[in-house]
Amino acid sequence: MSAAGTGDLAGGRESPVAVITGAAGAIGSTYARALSGAGYRLVLADLKEAGKLAAEVAESGPAAIAVATDVSDADSARAMAEAAVGEFGRIDLLVNNAAYFSQILKKPVEQITVAEWDLAFAVNVRGAWLCACAVLPAMRAQGGGKIVNTSSMTIHGGGIEGFAHYASTKAAIVGLTRCLAREFGQYNICVNTISPDYTAHDGPLFDQQPEMEQRLAALRAIKRPGRPEDLVGTLLFLASAGADFVTGQDFWVNGGRIFS
Ligand SMILES: NC(=O)c1ccc[n+]([C@@H]2O[C@H](COP(=O)([O-])OP(=O)(O)OC[C@H]3O[C@@H](n4cnc5c(N)ncnc54)[C@H](O)[C@@H]3O)[C@@H](O)[C@H]2O)c1
């Protein structure tokens, strides 16, 4: 597996470099293990400690570093990209996965506070934009790269109650992806979105709605809960040279619950 602009990994060339934001989370850590297994050197960027995960993946795969990052802060996002380039010399793939998400407690739209609304947009939308801008100089200089943003199935199929701020951010991500794809295409940078379906794990949101996992599973063509591992194939495809002509698109990974 190789990323755009990096050429083939065969022949002993340097392995590509992936930055994963929100890498300490359920999906981010699954992405980290999968990308390491596919030969990527990793930069694990999270507000939470990701050093143990970096040590774990580096033990059996290419090098990995953890960089404490607040994606919603421009200086922090820039410093993270500079740390990546300082350590590894390039950035082939940015996975914009960090989000204000599993800490959310659903509530009626009129009860969402301004602070909650702003936090959702600061992390989920501003963060993706800032990180894309932060990796741009490296990707442009090396002749290409891949950015994979994260939206959600919450914005499809009639909307969802209690989640207006979060769902609005995930709709914005689809728009941001298209704008980045349009502007970055001239640099051979492909920008796409993965939209996962409900993937339960630890967190207040999942505790609040224990019935949700089975309810959604019953609606799918593939009648089972979604797992973080279900997203990996789409990520590896979008990161690969085989997806060099795929940009601005939104990939729904939902077990056939809703068809696009
Ligand atoms: N799990 C699901 O059901 C589901 C469904 C659709 C989309 N998603 C999306 O997938 C992505 C990963 O979700 P997850 O289920 O692994 O959630 P998670 O809560 O386990 O992981 C999110 C990670 O982002 C980090 N983070 C939060 N704010 C940050 C900030 N300001 N700077 C840097 N890191 C920050 C958190 O520390 C956490 O490690 C998110 O974008 C989420 O919106 C998840």
The ligand as a Gaussian input file, in Angstrom:
#p B3LYP/6-31G(d) Opt

LIG

0 1
 N      -18.333000       5.776000      16.800000
 C      -19.362000       6.157000      16.034000
 O      -20.526000       5.729000      16.199000
 C      -19.145000       7.167000      14.926000
 C      -20.102000       7.267000      13.911000
 C      -19.925000       8.214000      12.918000
 C      -18.813000       9.020000      12.919000
 N      -17.907000       8.910000      13.921000
 C      -16.750000       9.793000      13.878000
 O      -15.569000       9.004000      13.893000
 C      -14.516000       9.726000      14.534000
 C      -13.933000       8.911000      15.677000
 O      -14.968000       8.611000      16.573000
 P      -14.755000       7.632000      17.815000
 O      -16.009000       6.826000      17.912000
 O      -13.444000       6.928000      17.720000
 O      -14.779000       8.703000      18.995000
 P      -13.807000       8.864000      20.256000
 O      -14.504000       9.818000      21.148000
 O      -13.456000       7.506000      20.789000
 O      -12.517000       9.513000      19.654000
 C      -12.394000      10.889000      19.401000
 C      -10.979000      11.279000      19.741000
 O      -10.813000      12.658000      19.410000
 C      -10.021000      13.238000      20.435000
 N      -10.250000      14.682000      20.487000
 C      -11.346000      15.341000      20.947000
 N      -11.152000      16.656000      20.879000
 C       -9.897000      16.852000      20.356000
 C       -9.126000      17.994000      20.058000
 N       -9.603000      19.239000      20.270000
 N       -7.893000      17.826000      19.557000
 C       -7.392000      16.576000      19.351000
 N       -8.077000      15.448000      19.631000
 C       -9.334000      15.592000      20.123000
 C      -10.493000      12.560000      21.720000
 O       -9.535000      12.716000      22.753000
 C      -10.658000      11.131000      21.240000
 O       -9.488000      10.380000      21.421000
 C      -15.143000      11.049000      14.988000
 O      -14.905000      12.020000      13.992000
 C      -16.622000      10.738000      15.055000
 O      -17.413000      11.896000      14.912000
 C      -18.034000       8.002000      14.913000

